[in-house]
Amino acid sequence: MAMSSFSCAATVLLLLLLTIDLRMADAQIGVCYGMLGNNLPAANEVIDVYRSNNIKRMRLYDPNQAALQALRNSGIELILGVPNSDLQGLATNSESARQWVQRNVLSFWPSVKIKYIAVGNEVRPVGDSTSWMAQYVLPAIQNVYQAIRAQGLHDQIKVSTAIDMSLLGNSFPPSQGSFRGDVRSYLDPIIGYLVYAGAPLLTNVYPYFSYKDNPRDISLSYAIFTSPNVVVQDGQYGYQNLFDAMLDAVHAAIDNTGIGFVEVVVSESGWPSSGDFGATYDSAQIYLDNLIRHVNRGTPRRSWKPTETYLFAMFDENQKNPELEKHFGLFFPNKQKKYSFGFGAERGLEFFNATIPLKSDI
């Protein structure tokens, strides 16, 4: 009888621990809602898909009014994007920024839980079609921030921008992460602002592209979280997966500027199911499933803090190019799930169908 009671108590404790772990993972995961498709569901249907799948965070790339209306009272937290095309206007006219905030933020707050405003996405200050926009990113951030601050919302809504990994000059080993010398004059003032405002740097992190570009040196198992052992030992930090190594390179690059501490939110990460080398359904499912499981632990360099992460993307988008870009969706345009894994609390059943012991990073 005593042994039976112990077994029952142990089972209850295990269930409690699994529930806590699931809730932590659930709390860290969002999904990016892109709209570059001519066969996508209406915004109100999309919000229903988020809610029915227990997806509690969203990234929206522009202030689409139908989507914002549909988000009212949904409980979904939001990264609201300022399109690159709006940067110049918001940077050069503070009244335009105030009106933008009034129209797209204050008109919906607090029934829409806007958490971050992403002012620009992947603007590259050197050698890119977006380079001419770089001069406007920080002034636009500052004008939007001041409009938010004027309403006393600067502690609830953080204003930032989203970068990609191309701005790093060195990412290996992760502790030696640094930004390229030719982008420091662009990034350092932005980091200084982020320190002042207590806002995170939004960063798009794609192990897929690193693997695709260098499969000779980067193994698939390292890229999709299935390596059974540490692959990169960097001083006191051991890396068993590429996602952590890339993210910690960004952490180190920020730290190595000496400007101050800034958190990083992973504003995009995904794996395509078709369209190019390494883009397979199986690899995509394994990567995404393991990423969802992994983010509540943080990285070796930031082990005390879970990694807030937004999966890219909600749907396959048939108007994107090149072909690879059409295949990042977690759902098909008919709202059916592409992959078998779930989100948040619904994942509980998966812990008991023998899938977890097969994941070498768990």
Summary of the structure (lengths in Angstrom):
residues: 362
radius of gyration: 20.7
end to end distance: 33.3
largest distance: 75.7
contacts: 1207
relative contact order: 0.14
helix: 47%
strand: 17%
